[in-house]
């Protein structure tokens, strides 16, 4: 019986390097996505919600903490975003100027 030569394995592709200037919320979202790829729609919703970094970080943290807890309302990205809005710092709001006293 003839023997077949062993097949060579294709070299594994390395993941593209991640930019070094990522925010903490982006790092957390990527880590969650790597662990739970089915959460991509929820994570994309939180990350694209228009929150500033402080709000996004709070929303992602609340969402992450809810994953192992049955019935936790923060598992719904809309609730996590609402919680993030409470901790968000306005990014585009003009600075409040003190009223001129005369």
Biopython code that builds the backbone (N, CA, C, O; Angstrom):
import numpy as np
from Bio.PDB.StructureBuilder import StructureBuilder

atoms = [
    (1, "UNK", "N", (0.838, -1.166, 0.000)),
    (1, "UNK", "CA", (0.000, 0.000, 0.000)),
    (1, "UNK", "C", (0.889, 1.237, 0.000)),
    (1, "UNK", "O", (1.767, 1.371, 0.852)),
    (2, "UNK", "N", (0.665, 2.148, -0.958)),
    (2, "UNK", "CA", (1.536, 3.328, -1.024)),
    (2, "UNK", "C", (1.204, 4.308, 0.097)),
    (2, "UNK", "O", (0.054, 4.451, 0.511)),
    (3, "UNK", "N", (2.211, 4.949, 0.551)),
    (3, "UNK", "CA", (2.014, 5.946, 1.606)),
    (3, "UNK", "C", (1.873, 7.317, 0.965)),
    (3, "UNK", "O", (2.520, 7.630, -0.034)),
    (4, "UNK", "N", (1.026, 8.108, 1.557)),
    (4, "UNK", "CA", (0.851, 9.469, 1.042)),
    (4, "UNK", "C", (1.738, 10.406, 1.835)),
    (4, "UNK", "O", (1.892, 10.264, 3.048)),
    (5, "UNK", "N", (2.308, 11.347, 1.146)),
    (5, "UNK", "CA", (3.167, 12.287, 1.878)),
    (5, "UNK", "C", (2.330, 13.132, 2.839)),
    (5, "UNK", "O", (1.163, 13.427, 2.582)),
    (6, "UNK", "N", (2.944, 13.500, 3.923)),
    (6, "UNK", "CA", (2.266, 14.332, 4.924)),
    (6, "UNK", "C", (1.996, 15.709, 4.327)),
    (6, "UNK", "O", (2.828, 16.283, 3.624)),
    (7, "UNK", "N", (0.817, 16.214, 4.628)),
    (7, "UNK", "CA", (0.462, 17.544, 4.141)),
    (7, "UNK", "C", (1.098, 18.600, 5.032)),
    (7, "UNK", "O", (1.214, 18.442, 6.247)),
    (8, "UNK", "N", (1.492, 19.645, 4.400)),
    (8, "UNK", "CA", (2.027, 20.774, 5.154)),
    (8, "UNK", "C", (0.868, 21.628, 5.617)),
    (8, "UNK", "O", (-0.078, 21.884, 4.872)),
    (9, "UNK", "N", (0.958, 22.053, 6.832)),
    (9, "UNK", "CA", (-0.052, 22.959, 7.361)),
    (9, "UNK", "C", (0.194, 24.358, 6.841)),
    (9, "UNK", "O", (1.333, 24.808, 6.716)),
    (10, "UNK", "N", (-0.892, 25.029, 6.543)),
    (10, "UNK", "CA", (-0.768, 26.424, 6.134)),
    (10, "UNK", "C", (-0.346, 27.235, 7.349)),
    (10, "UNK", "O", (-0.827, 27.000, 8.458)),
    (11, "UNK", "N", (0.541, 28.176, 7.143)),
    (11, "UNK", "CA", (0.955, 28.990, 8.298)),
    (11, "UNK", "C", (-0.254, 29.741, 8.849)),
    (11, "UNK", "O", (-1.082, 30.260, 8.100)),
    (12, "UNK", "N", (-0.332, 29.783, 10.171)),
    (12, "UNK", "CA", (-1.461, 30.468, 10.784)),
    (12, "UNK", "C", (-1.290, 31.971, 10.593)),
    (12, "UNK", "O", (-0.189, 32.516, 10.665)),
    (13, "UNK", "N", (-2.419, 32.607, 10.349)),
    (13, "UNK", "CA", (-2.386, 34.050, 10.158)),
    (13, "UNK", "C", (-2.335, 34.719, 11.518)),
    (13, "UNK", "O", (-3.055, 34.338, 12.441)),
    (14, "UNK", "N", (-1.498, 35.693, 11.628)),
    (14, "UNK", "CA", (-1.421, 36.460, 12.861)),
    (14, "UNK", "C", (-2.443, 37.575, 12.805)),
    (14, "UNK", "O", (-2.725, 38.137, 11.746)),
    (15, "UNK", "N", (-2.986, 37.881, 13.960)),
    (15, "UNK", "CA", (-3.950, 38.976, 14.039)),
    (15, "UNK", "C", (-3.231, 40.291, 13.747)),
    (15, "UNK", "O", (-2.058, 40.475, 14.072)),
    (16, "UNK", "N", (-3.967, 41.179, 13.133)),
    (16, "UNK", "CA", (-3.402, 42.495, 12.851)),
    (16, "UNK", "C", (-3.073, 43.190, 14.162)),
    (16, "UNK", "O", (-3.832, 43.086, 15.125)),
    (17, "UNK", "N", (-1.965, 43.888, 14.210)),
    (17, "UNK", "CA", (-1.628, 44.595, 15.457)),
    (17, "UNK", "C", (-2.669, 45.672, 15.748)),
    (17, "UNK", "O", (-3.167, 46.339, 14.841)),
    (18, "UNK", "N", (-2.977, 45.820, 16.997)),
    (18, "UNK", "CA", (-3.951, 46.824, 17.413)),
    (18, "UNK", "C", (-3.249, 48.157, 17.635)),
    (18, "UNK", "O", (-2.109, 48.191, 18.098)),
    (19, "UNK", "N", (-3.923, 49.250, 17.308)),
    (19, "UNK", "CA", (-3.291, 50.550, 17.547)),
    (19, "UNK", "C", (-3.007, 50.756, 19.026)),
    (19, "UNK", "O", (-3.744, 50.279, 19.889)),
    (20, "UNK", "N", (-1.945, 51.460, 19.298)),
    (20, "UNK", "CA", (-1.536, 51.653, 20.683)),
    (20, "UNK", "C", (-2.295, 52.770, 21.379)),
    (20, "UNK", "O", (-2.232, 52.884, 22.603)),
    (21, "UNK", "N", (-3.002, 53.587, 20.636)),
    (21, "UNK", "CA", (-3.680, 54.727, 21.240)),
    (21, "UNK", "C", (-5.163, 54.449, 21.460)),
    (21, "UNK", "O", (-5.995, 55.339, 21.290)),
    (22, "UNK", "N", (-5.491, 53.226, 21.834)),
    (22, "UNK", "CA", (-6.889, 52.871, 22.088)),
    (22, "UNK", "C", (-7.301, 53.329, 23.476)),
    (22, "UNK", "O", (-6.487, 53.413, 24.396)),
    (23, "UNK", "N", (-8.596, 53.623, 23.601)),
    (23, "UNK", "CA", (-9.117, 54.026, 24.903)),
    (23, "UNK", "C", (-9.377, 52.789, 25.748)),
    (23, "UNK", "O", (-9.392, 51.665, 25.245)),
    (24, "UNK", "N", (-9.581, 53.013, 27.035)),
    (24, "UNK", "CA", (-9.851, 51.897, 27.936)),
    (24, "UNK", "C", (-11.154, 51.194, 27.557)),
    (24, "UNK", "O", (-11.249, 49.970, 27.658)),
    (25, "UNK", "N", (-12.150, 51.954, 27.125)),
    (25, "UNK", "CA", (-13.412, 51.323, 26.727)),
    (25, "UNK", "C", (-13.229, 50.469, 25.473)),
    (25, "UNK", "O", (-13.850, 49.413, 25.352)),
    (26, "UNK", "N", (-12.390, 50.910, 24.545)),
    (26, "UNK", "CA", (-12.114, 50.114, 23.344)),
    (26, "UNK", "C", (-11.387, 48.825, 23.695)),
    (26, "UNK", "O", (-11.666, 47.775, 23.117)),
    (27, "UNK", "N", (-10.465, 48.900, 24.631)),
    (27, "UNK", "CA", (-9.732, 47.708, 25.066)),
    (27, "UNK", "C", (-10.685, 46.712, 25.717)),
    (27, "UNK", "O", (-10.616, 45.512, 25.450)),
    (28, "UNK", "N", (-11.584, 47.221, 26.583)),
    (28, "UNK", "CA", (-12.553, 46.335, 27.242)),
    (28, "UNK", "C", (-13.507, 45.711, 26.229)),
    (28, "UNK", "O", (-13.813, 44.522, 26.311)),
    (29, "UNK", "N", (-13.978, 46.514, 25.273)),
    (29, "UNK", "CA", (-14.897, 45.995, 24.258)),
    (29, "UNK", "C", (-14.216, 44.913, 23.423)),
    (29, "UNK", "O", (-14.823, 43.884, 23.128)),
    (30, "UNK", "N", (-12.968, 45.140, 23.043)),
    (30, "UNK", "CA", (-12.237, 44.135, 22.263)),
    (30, "UNK", "C", (-12.036, 42.848, 23.053)),
    (30, "UNK", "O", (-12.147, 41.755, 22.499)),
    (31, "UNK", "N", (-11.739, 42.974, 24.345)),
    (31, "UNK", "CA", (-11.551, 41.787, 25.180)),
    (31, "UNK", "C", (-12.857, 41.006, 25.312)),
    (31, "UNK", "O", (-12.856, 39.777, 25.242)),
    (32, "UNK", "N", (-13.963, 41.712, 25.502)),
    (32, "UNK", "CA", (-15.265, 41.038, 25.575)),
    (32, "UNK", "C", (-15.603, 40.364, 24.255)),
    (32, "UNK", "O", (-16.102, 39.238, 24.240)),
    (33, "UNK", "N", (-15.336, 41.041, 23.153)),
    (33, "UNK", "CA", (-15.626, 40.493, 21.838)),
    (33, "UNK", "C", (-14.780, 39.260, 21.561)),
    (33, "UNK", "O", (-15.257, 38.309, 20.942)),
    (34, "UNK", "N", (-13.538, 39.264, 22.008)),
    (34, "UNK", "CA", (-12.682, 38.095, 21.814)),
    (34, "UNK", "C", (-13.198, 36.889, 22.604)),
    (34, "UNK", "O", (-13.054, 35.743, 22.178)),
    (35, "UNK", "N", (-13.792, 37.167, 23.744)),
    (35, "UNK", "CA", (-14.294, 36.083, 24.595)),
    (35, "UNK", "C", (-15.705, 35.647, 24.203)),
    (35, "UNK", "O", (-16.023, 34.458, 24.241)),
    (36, "UNK", "N", (-16.537, 36.593, 23.831)),
    (36, "UNK", "CA", (-17.942, 36.322, 23.491)),
    (36, "UNK", "C", (-18.257, 36.992, 22.149)),
    (36, "UNK", "O", (-18.776, 38.108, 22.126)),
    (37, "UNK", "N", (-17.952, 36.328, 21.043)),
    (37, "UNK", "CA", (-18.151, 36.970, 19.748)),
    (37, "UNK", "C", (-19.620, 37.203, 19.415)),
    (37, "UNK", "O", (-19.929, 37.995, 18.525)),
    (38, "UNK", "N", (-20.534, 36.525, 20.115)),
    (38, "UNK", "CA", (-21.958, 36.742, 19.857)),
    (38, "UNK", "C", (-22.463, 38.061, 20.440)),
    (38, "UNK", "O", (-23.600, 38.451, 20.176)),
    (39, "UNK", "N", (-21.648, 38.745, 21.220)),
    (39, "UNK", "CA", (-22.044, 40.019, 21.812)),
    (39, "UNK", "C", (-21.724, 41.217, 20.924)),
    (39, "UNK", "O", (-21.920, 42.360, 21.338)),
    (40, "UNK", "N", (-21.240, 40.975, 19.720)),
    (40, "UNK", "CA", (-20.839, 42.069, 18.834)),
    (40, "UNK", "C", (-21.937, 43.113, 18.630)),
    (40, "UNK", "O", (-21.636, 44.304, 18.706)),
    (41, "UNK", "N", (-23.199, 42.733, 18.373)),
    (41, "UNK", "CA", (-24.214, 43.774, 18.178)),
    (41, "UNK", "C", (-24.404, 44.665, 19.413)),
    (41, "UNK", "O", (-24.556, 45.880, 19.287)),
    (42, "UNK", "N", (-24.395, 44.063, 20.594)),
    (42, "UNK", "CA", (-24.553, 44.840, 21.824)),
    (42, "UNK", "C", (-23.350, 45.752, 22.055)),
    (42, "UNK", "O", (-23.512, 46.916, 22.421)),
    (43, "UNK", "N", (-22.157, 45.227, 21.844)),
    (43, "UNK", "CA", (-20.949, 46.026, 22.043)),
    (43, "UNK", "C", (-20.868, 47.155, 21.024)),
    (43, "UNK", "O", (-20.475, 48.272, 21.360)),
    (44, "UNK", "N", (-21.240, 46.864, 19.779)),
    (44, "UNK", "CA", (-21.236, 47.915, 18.755)),
    (44, "UNK", "C", (-22.242, 49.009, 19.099)),
    (44, "UNK", "O", (-21.985, 50.190, 18.866)),
    (45, "UNK", "N", (-23.369, 48.622, 19.643)),
    (45, "UNK", "CA", (-24.390, 49.600, 20.024)),
    (45, "UNK", "C", (-23.867, 50.519, 21.130)),
    (45, "UNK", "O", (-24.059, 51.734, 21.081)),
    (46, "UNK", "N", (-23.205, 49.929, 22.124)),
    (46, "UNK", "CA", (-22.659, 50.739, 23.224)),
    (46, "UNK", "C", (-21.542, 51.647, 22.706)),
    (46, "UNK", "O", (-21.515, 52.838, 23.014)),
    (47, "UNK", "N", (-20.632, 51.091, 21.928)),
    (47, "UNK", "CA", (-19.488, 51.872, 21.459)),
    (47, "UNK", "C", (-19.906, 52.970, 20.481)),
    (47, "UNK", "O", (-19.246, 54.005, 20.397)),
    (48, "UNK", "N", (-20.993, 52.755, 19.745)),
    (48, "UNK", "CA", (-21.444, 53.744, 18.787)),
    (48, "UNK", "C", (-22.553, 54.636, 19.312)),
    (48, "UNK", "O", (-23.237, 55.304, 18.535)),
    (49, "UNK", "N", (-22.734, 54.651, 20.611)),
    (49, "UNK", "CA", (-23.862, 55.370, 21.215)),
    (49, "UNK", "C", (-23.668, 56.885, 21.287)),
    (49, "UNK", "O", (-24.617, 57.608, 21.591)),
    (50, "UNK", "N", (-22.481, 57.370, 21.020)),
    (50, "UNK", "CA", (-22.229, 58.800, 21.099)),
    (50, "UNK", "C", (-21.807, 59.273, 22.471)),
    (50, "UNK", "O", (-21.667, 60.475, 22.695)),
    (51, "UNK", "N", (-21.602, 58.354, 23.389)),
    (51, "UNK", "CA", (-21.129, 58.719, 24.721)),
    (51, "UNK", "C", (-19.667, 59.130, 24.650)),
    (51, "UNK", "O", (-18.936, 58.705, 23.755)),
    (52, "UNK", "N", (-19.252, 59.950, 25.588)),
    (52, "UNK", "CA", (-17.836, 60.246, 25.740)),
    (52, "UNK", "C", (-17.131, 59.047, 26.364)),
    (52, "UNK", "O", (-17.772, 58.049, 26.694)),
    (53, "UNK", "N", (-15.844, 59.143, 26.521)),
    (53, "UNK", "CA", (-15.077, 58.004, 27.039)),
    (53, "UNK", "C", (-15.542, 57.581, 28.425)),
    (53, "UNK", "O", (-15.671, 56.385, 28.687)),
    (54, "UNK", "N", (-15.796, 58.530, 29.314)),
    (54, "UNK", "CA", (-16.225, 58.171, 30.679)),
    (54, "UNK", "C", (-17.550, 57.416, 30.646)),
    (54, "UNK", "O", (-17.715, 56.427, 31.359)),
    (55, "UNK", "N", (-18.484, 57.866, 29.835)),
    (55, "UNK", "CA", (-19.779, 57.202, 29.732)),
    (55, "UNK", "C", (-19.686, 55.842, 29.084)),
    (55, "UNK", "O", (-20.326, 54.890, 29.531)),
    (56, "UNK", "N", (-18.876, 55.742, 28.011)),
    (56, "UNK", "CA", (-18.682, 54.443, 27.346)),
    (56, "UNK", "C", (-18.043, 53.446, 28.292)),
    (56, "UNK", "O", (-18.449, 52.285, 28.344)),
    (57, "UNK", "N", (-17.045, 53.892, 29.040)),
    (57, "UNK", "CA", (-16.364, 52.995, 29.969)),
    (57, "UNK", "C", (-17.328, 52.503, 31.036)),
    (57, "UNK", "O", (-17.315, 51.323, 31.386)),
    (58, "UNK", "N", (-18.163, 53.394, 31.555)),
    (58, "UNK", "CA", (-19.139, 52.982, 32.559)),
    (58, "UNK", "C", (-20.145, 52.011, 31.952)),
    (58, "UNK", "O", (-20.487, 51.007, 32.577)),
    (59, "UNK", "N", (-20.621, 52.296, 30.747)),
    (59, "UNK", "CA", (-21.602, 51.423, 30.092)),
    (59, "UNK", "C", (-21.015, 50.043, 29.808)),
    (59, "UNK", "O", (-21.668, 49.030, 30.059)),
    (60, "UNK", "N", (-19.804, 49.994, 29.293)),
    (60, "UNK", "CA", (-19.149, 48.702, 29.000)),
    (60, "UNK", "C", (-18.918, 47.924, 30.291)),
    (60, "UNK", "O", (-19.119, 46.710, 30.327)),
    (61, "UNK", "N", (-18.499, 48.610, 31.343)),
    (61, "UNK", "CA", (-18.264, 47.940, 32.627)),
    (61, "UNK", "C", (-19.562, 47.379, 33.195)),
    (61, "UNK", "O", (-19.597, 46.241, 33.662)),
    (62, "UNK", "N", (-20.636, 48.179, 33.155)),
    (62, "UNK", "CA", (-21.940, 47.711, 33.654)),
    (62, "UNK", "C", (-22.422, 46.521, 32.831)),
    (62, "UNK", "O", (-22.956, 45.557, 33.379)),
    (63, "UNK", "N", (-22.233, 46.590, 31.516)),
    (63, "UNK", "CA", (-22.637, 45.500, 30.631)),
    (63, "UNK", "C", (-21.830, 44.244, 30.947)),
    (63, "UNK", "O", (-22.393, 43.154, 31.050)),
    (64, "UNK", "N", (-20.524, 44.390, 31.099)),
    (64, "UNK", "CA", (-19.657, 43.250, 31.396)),
    (64, "UNK", "C", (-20.026, 42.610, 32.731)),
    (64, "UNK", "O", (-20.085, 41.385, 32.841)),
    (65, "UNK", "N", (-20.272, 43.431, 33.736)),
    (65, "UNK", "CA", (-20.614, 42.910, 35.061)),
    (65, "UNK", "C", (-21.944, 42.172, 35.056)),
    (65, "UNK", "O", (-22.184, 41.333, 35.924)),
    (66, "UNK", "N", (-22.807, 42.466, 34.101)),
    (66, "UNK", "CA", (-24.132, 41.838, 34.053)),
    (66, "UNK", "C", (-24.119, 40.470, 33.392)),
    (66, "UNK", "O", (-25.100, 39.734, 33.493)),
    (67, "UNK", "N", (-23.046, 40.115, 32.725)),
    (67, "UNK", "CA", (-23.053, 38.911, 31.899)),
    (67, "UNK", "C", (-23.290, 37.627, 32.679)),
    (67, "UNK", "O", (-23.904, 36.707, 32.139)),
    (68, "UNK", "N", (-22.846, 37.521, 33.887)),
    (68, "UNK", "CA", (-23.038, 36.294, 34.645)),
    (68, "UNK", "C", (-24.212, 36.345, 35.607)),
    (68, "UNK", "O", (-24.398, 35.427, 36.406)),
    (69, "UNK", "N", (-25.007, 37.408, 35.542)),
    (69, "UNK", "CA", (-26.074, 37.611, 36.513)),
    (69, "UNK", "C", (-27.421, 37.495, 35.801)),
    (69, "UNK", "O", (-27.741, 38.300, 34.927)),
    (70, "UNK", "N", (-28.199, 36.493, 36.180)),
    (70, "UNK", "CA", (-29.509, 36.295, 35.554)),
    (70, "UNK", "C", (-30.436, 37.459, 35.902)),
    (70, "UNK", "O", (-30.554, 37.847, 37.064)),
    (71, "UNK", "N", (-31.083, 38.001, 34.895)),
    (71, "UNK", "CA", (-32.055, 39.063, 35.111)),
    (71, "UNK", "C", (-31.481, 40.441, 35.339)),
    (71, "UNK", "O", (-32.238, 41.363, 35.644)),
    (72, "UNK", "N", (-30.181, 40.628, 35.208)),
    (72, "UNK", "CA", (-29.576, 41.940, 35.418)),
    (72, "UNK", "C", (-30.011, 42.872, 34.288)),
    (72, "UNK", "O", (-29.820, 42.542, 33.118)),
    (73, "UNK", "N", (-30.591, 44.029, 34.614)),
    (73, "UNK", "CA", (-31.072, 44.934, 33.560)),
    (73, "UNK", "C", (-29.949, 45.532, 32.713)),
    (73, "UNK", "O", (-30.208, 45.998, 31.604)),
    (74, "UNK", "N", (-28.721, 45.531, 33.200)),
    (74, "UNK", "CA", (-27.614, 46.107, 32.439)),
    (74, "UNK", "C", (-27.183, 45.199, 31.286)),
    (74, "UNK", "O", (-26.338, 45.584, 30.478)),
    (75, "UNK", "N", (-27.758, 43.999, 31.206)),
    (75, "UNK", "CA", (-27.471, 43.108, 30.081)),
    (75, "UNK", "C", (-28.069, 43.679, 28.801)),
    (75, "UNK", "O", (-27.617, 43.348, 27.705)),
    (76, "UNK", "N", (-29.079, 44.529, 28.930)),
    (76, "UNK", "CA", (-29.667, 45.219, 27.787)),
    (76, "UNK", "C", (-28.784, 46.432, 27.497)),
    (76, "UNK", "O", (-28.634, 47.292, 28.366)),
    (77, "UNK", "N", (-28.196, 46.528, 26.303)),
    (77, "UNK", "CA", (-27.292, 47.642, 26.032)),
    (77, "UNK", "C", (-27.950, 49.011, 26.191)),
    (77, "UNK", "O", (-27.273, 49.983, 26.527)),
    (78, "UNK", "N", (-29.259, 49.102, 25.955)),
    (78, "UNK", "CA", (-29.943, 50.387, 26.128)),
    (78, "UNK", "C", (-29.861, 50.844, 27.586)),
    (78, "UNK", "O", (-29.676, 52.031, 27.853)),
    (79, "UNK", "N", (-29.998, 49.914, 28.524)),
    (79, "UNK", "CA", (-29.886, 50.256, 29.947)),
    (79, "UNK", "C", (-28.450, 50.624, 30.311)),
    (79, "UNK", "O", (-28.223, 51.553, 31.087)),
    (80, "UNK", "N", (-27.485, 49.899, 29.754)),
    (80, "UNK", "CA", (-26.078, 50.213, 30.024)),
    (80, "UNK", "C", (-25.733, 51.596, 29.473)),
    (80, "UNK", "O", (-24.987, 52.349, 30.098)),
    (81, "UNK", "N", (-26.274, 51.927, 28.310)),
    (81, "UNK", "CA", (-26.032, 53.248, 27.717)),
    (81, "UNK", "C", (-26.657, 54.340, 28.584)),
    (81, "UNK", "O", (-26.044, 55.381, 28.821)),
    (82, "UNK", "N", (-27.883, 54.093, 29.054)),
    (82, "UNK", "CA", (-28.545, 55.072, 29.924)),
    (82, "UNK", "C", (-27.736, 55.297, 31.196)),
    (82, "UNK", "O", (-27.613, 56.430, 31.661)),
    (83, "UNK", "N", (-27.185, 54.229, 31.759)),
    (83, "UNK", "CA", (-26.341, 54.366, 32.944)),
    (83, "UNK", "C", (-25.070, 55.132, 32.597)),
    (83, "UNK", "O", (-24.591, 55.939, 33.394)),
    (84, "UNK", "N", (-24.526, 54.882, 31.412)),
    (84, "UNK", "CA", (-23.331, 55.600, 30.977)),
    (84, "UNK", "C", (-23.581, 57.083, 30.804)),
    (84, "UNK", "O", (-22.691, 57.900, 31.044)),
    (85, "UNK", "N", (-24.795, 57.439, 30.385)),
    (85, "UNK", "CA", (-25.124, 58.858, 30.214)),
    (85, "UNK", "C", (-25.067, 59.606, 31.544)),
    (85, "UNK", "O", (-24.766, 60.799, 31.578)),
    (86, "UNK", "N", (-25.354, 58.908, 32.627)),
    (86, "UNK", "CA", (-25.297, 59.544, 33.939)),
    (86, "UNK", "C", (-23.866, 59.847, 34.369)),
    (86, "UNK", "O", (-23.632, 60.719, 35.206)),
    (87, "UNK", "N", (-22.912, 59.123, 33.790)),
    (87, "UNK", "CA", (-21.506, 59.292, 34.158)),
    (87, "UNK", "C", (-20.691, 59.964, 33.065)),
    (87, "UNK", "O", (-19.471, 60.083, 33.168)),
    (88, "UNK", "N", (-21.371, 60.398, 32.028)),
    (88, "UNK", "CA", (-20.669, 60.972, 30.889)),
    (88, "UNK", "C", (-20.353, 62.436, 31.131)),
    (88, "UNK", "O", (-21.093, 63.154, 31.804)),
    (89, "UNK", "N", (-19.259, 62.848, 30.576)),
    (89, "UNK", "CA", (-18.877, 64.254, 30.596)),
    (89, "UNK", "C", (-19.170, 64.800, 29.213)),
    (89, "UNK", "O", (-18.712, 64.223, 28.226)),
    (90, "UNK", "N", (-19.903, 65.870, 29.106)),
    (90, "UNK", "CA", (-20.220, 66.411, 27.784)),
    (90, "UNK", "C", (-18.945, 66.734, 27.020)),
    (90, "UNK", "O", (-18.054, 67.417, 27.527)),
    (91, "UNK", "N", (-18.874, 66.237, 25.805)),
    (91, "UNK", "CA", (-17.680, 66.459, 24.996)),
    (91, "UNK", "C", (-17.821, 67.728, 24.179)),
    (91, "UNK", "O", (-16.883, 68.521, 24.096)),
    (92, "UNK", "N", (-18.991, 67.930, 23.571)),
    (92, "UNK", "CA", (-19.161, 69.052, 22.656)),
    (92, "UNK", "C", (-19.885, 70.232, 23.305)),
    (92, "UNK", "O", (-20.165, 71.218, 22.624)),
    (93, "UNK", "N", (-20.192, 70.160, 24.581)),
    (93, "UNK", "CA", (-20.918, 71.250, 25.224)),
    (93, "UNK", "C", (-19.970, 72.421, 25.428)),
    (93, "UNK", "O", (-18.841, 72.236, 25.880)),
    (94, "UNK", "N", (-20.421, 73.622, 25.097)),
    (94, "UNK", "CA", (-19.555, 74.783, 25.333)),
    (94, "UNK", "C", (-19.371, 74.994, 26.826)),
    (94, "UNK", "O", (-20.243, 74.681, 27.636)),
    (95, "UNK", "N", (-18.232, 75.523, 27.155)),
    (95, "UNK", "CA", (-17.943, 75.796, 28.560)),
    (95, "UNK", "C", (-18.936, 76.822, 29.100)),
    (95, "UNK", "O", (-19.241, 77.814, 28.438)),
    (96, "UNK", "N", (-19.418, 76.581, 30.269)),
    (96, "UNK", "CA", (-20.348, 77.533, 30.892)),
    (96, "UNK", "C", (-19.529, 78.762, 31.298)),
    (96, "UNK", "O", (-18.463, 78.658, 31.905)),
    (97, "UNK", "N", (-20.056, 79.899, 30.948)),
    (97, "UNK", "CA", (-19.366, 81.137, 31.323)),
    (97, "UNK", "C", (-20.124, 81.756, 32.475)),
    (97, "UNK", "O", (-21.354, 81.815, 32.441)),
    (98, "UNK", "N", (-19.435, 82.209, 33.478)),
    (98, "UNK", "CA", (-20.115, 82.831, 34.611)),
    (98, "UNK", "C", (-20.822, 84.110, 34.169)),
    (98, "UNK", "O", (-20.320, 84.847, 33.320)),
    (99, "UNK", "N", (-21.964, 84.359, 34.739)),
    (99, "UNK", "CA", (-22.723, 85.565, 34.400)),
    (99, "UNK", "C", (-21.945, 86.788, 34.868)),
    (99, "UNK", "O", (-21.345, 86.801, 35.943)),
    (100, "UNK", "N", (-21.977, 87.787, 34.043)),
    (100, "UNK", "CA", (-21.267, 89.027, 34.390)),
    (100, "UNK", "C", (-22.038, 89.742, 35.481)),
    (100, "UNK", "O", (-23.256, 89.903, 35.399)),
    (101, "UNK", "N", (-21.326, 90.161, 36.483)),
    (101, "UNK", "CA", (-21.975, 90.904, 37.581)),
    (101, "UNK", "C", (-21.683, 92.372, 37.394)),
    (101, "UNK", "O", (-20.562, 92.758, 37.064)),
    (102, "UNK", "N", (-22.677, 93.172, 37.602)),
    (102, "UNK", "CA", (-22.466, 94.618, 37.470)),
    (102, "UNK", "C", (-22.849, 95.322, 38.724)),
    (102, "UNK", "O", (-22.741, 96.546, 38.803)),
]
sb = StructureBuilder()
sb.init_structure("model")
sb.init_model(0)
sb.init_chain("A")
sb.init_seg("    ")
for serial, (resi, resn, name, xyz) in enumerate(atoms, 1):
    if name == "N":
        sb.init_residue(resn, " ", resi, " ")
    sb.init_atom(name, np.array(xyz, "f"), 0.0, 1.0, " ", f" {name:<3s}", serial, name[0])
structure = sb.get_structure()
